[in-house]
Amino acid sequence: MRTLGPFLTTRPRPAAVPVLRCRRRAVAFLAIGLLAGCGGGDVETLPTAEIVDLTSGDVSLLSDIEGPAVINLWGTWCAPCRTEIPAFEEVHQARGDEVRFVGINIGDDPAKALAFLDDVGATYDQFSDETGDVSTELRATSMPLTAVIDADGVVTTRHLGPLDQDGLNEAIDEALAG
């Protein structure tokens, strides 16, 4: 051990053999982990959280939404959401016969959410996450969050942050191709 001042000491480097053994073990564990992941592991599907229809008040489960579908979590308090919803509406008008569009409001009074949707002209299905379970289960650490599911209900895209029309169309194309 060498002293380089009153507070700093250094130790001699260990022999190269243990370092090589550690590296070999790390590579082996990494390879095993990668091979285990190639076995078709878990696929992400929509959680069984309750959603409430903003217009009728009917309660259903998010997991009951059949794909292909675009699920968008949004709030009136979220600036990117406010600009994203009109773009989603345009894609909905163009591709609504290929894929279902579902909006899920987070944190707003239903009347306020409906007034906003009316202002921007959004016509696709709208629900609310009254319990907070949807945003928790989908790990929504920020808004907006968009999930796209294929015909089998498998999440093919999970995007945090705003999506423009091109990005949304690409995500839909990926779900339809799967």
Secondary structure, 3 states (H helix, E strand, C coil): CEECCCCCEECCCCCHHHHHHHHHHHHHHHHHHHHHHCCCCCCCECCCCEEEECCCCCEEEHHHCCCCEEEEEECCCCHHHHHHHHHHHHHHHHHCCCCEEEEEECCCCHHHHHHHHHHHCCCCEEEECCCCHHHHHCCCCCCCEEEEECCCCEEEEEEECCCCHHHHHHHHHHHHHC
